Amino acid sequence: MVHGTFKSRDAIVAALADFALYEGELRRLEHELEGPEAAAEEDVGRAHSVCYRDRAHWPRFATMIESLAKMRLQLARLEPRLLRPSRNLSQSARRIVLALRRAAHVETRLEALNGRLEACEDLYEGANDRVADFRGWFNGHVLELIIVALIVEATLMGMELYARMNE
């Protein structure tokens, strides 16, 4: 409940609308991050010991990092709007918005959301790096085996050609 004069009604409504819009977006991001956090807890072991038998999870690692990057971009757009009231608001409306933001602990929630998001990003970035390293190692070994097989084949063909030339 907000107390004020009838003259300040428009400023109060504008302040409430501004606060409700951006605080609602913050709340949505906080809620949206709960799913990836729960998945991250399950993926800790897989993310730190990537092996070929866990390859079914690899596409999800990439999807998760994309999802987290989108959240990071949304947070980056939202943060300045949450920390500074719009210049379009009157001075009294800006004071109301600042008071509402203090009461809702917006700065603390932004820091907490940033930390939670960073922890998930670090986990999945590391997992994707390990998957890429493993794929490079595995594909490199397969390529080396193919090259060795081609060299052996070429050597055998050369020996056979040499044997036929000496007959």
N, C-alpha and C positions, 0 to 999 in steps of 0.2 A: 504494500500500500504506500502510495506517495502522497505527501501533503504539500499543497501549494495553493497559490491564488488562481482564480479563474483565468487571469491574464497569462499565467505561466503554463496553462494547460497544453498548448501546442508544443512548447519546448519540452515538457515532460513526456508527451507522447512520442516526439521525435527521438528523445534520449532513450526511451524504453525500446523503441523499434530498432534503433542502432545497436543497442546492447543485446537485445534478444537475437538479432540476426547473427552477429559474430560469435556470441557465446554459444548459440545453438550449433554453429559450425564446429566450434571447439569440442563441444560435447559429442557431436557425431564422429569426429576424428578419434576421440578417446575411445568411443565404443567400437569403432571400426578396427582399431588396432588390437583389440582383445583376441580376435581370431588368429591373426598372425603370431601373436605372443604365445598362444596355446600351442600352435603348430611348431613354433621355434623350440619350445621346451621338449617336444618329442623328437625334434630333428638335431638336437645338440650332438648326440653320438654319431649320427650319419654325417653331419657337417664337418666333423673333425677327423673322421676316419673313412674317407671316401674309398670305396672299393667297387669292383665291377658288379658284384652281386646286388648292390644297392642302386643300380642304374635306373630302376623304375622310378626312383624319387628325384632324379636329376632334372627332369622337365619342371617339376614343382618348385625346385630351388630357383630356377630362372623366373618362373611366374611370380614367386614370392618377392624377389628383388624388384621386379617391375612394379608390383602392387605397392611395395614400400616406397619406391621412388615417387610414385604418384601421390602418396600421402605426404611425403617430404615436400613436394611442390605445393600441395594445398596448404600445408602448414606455413611455408615460406610466404605465401600470399596472404594468409590469415593473420599472422603474427603482428605486422605493423598496424593492421586495422584494429586489432584488439588492444594494442598498447597505447595508441594515440586516437583520441576521439576525432571524428570527421570535422574538417574545417567548415563544413556546411552547417553545422549545428551552432546555435547561439552559445554565448558564454555560460549561461545558466544550464543549458542542456549538456554542455561538455562537463561541467562540474558533476551533474547527476550521473553521467556515464562513468566518469572516473570513480565516483563513490560506489556505483553498482559493481564495477570491475574489481575494486578492492574487496567488497563484500563477498564476491564470488571467487576470490583468490585466483584470478586469471593468470597473473605472472607465475605463481607457483605451479599451476596446472600446465602452463606452457612449457616450463622447464621440465616438469615430470614427463610430459608427452614427448618432448624432444629427446630426453634420455631413454625412454622406452623404445622410441623409434630407432634411435641410434644403435641400441643393443641388438635389435632384430636385423637392422641393415648390416652390422658387422658380421653377425652369424652367417647370413645368407650370401654376403659378398665373399666371405672366406670359403664357404661351401662351393660357390660357383668357381672361384679361383682353383680350388683343389680338383674339381671335376674337369676343368679345362686342362690343368696340368696332367691329370691322369689320362685324359683322352689323347693329349699330345704325346705322352710317354708310350701309351698303348699303340697308337697309330704309327708312331715312329718305329717301334719294334716290329710291327707288322710290315712296314715298308722295308726295313732292313732285312727281314726274312725273305721278302719277295726279291730284293736285290741279290741276296746270297743265292737264292734258287735260280735266278737268271744267270748269275756268274757260273754256277755249277753246270747249268744246261749249256751255256756257251762253251765252257771248258770241255764237256763231254762231246759236243758237236765238233769242236776243234780237234780233239783226239781222234774221233771217228774219221774226220776228213783227212787227218794226217795218216792214219792207218790205211785208208783207201788209196791215198796218193803213193804210199810206199809199197803197195801190192803189185 
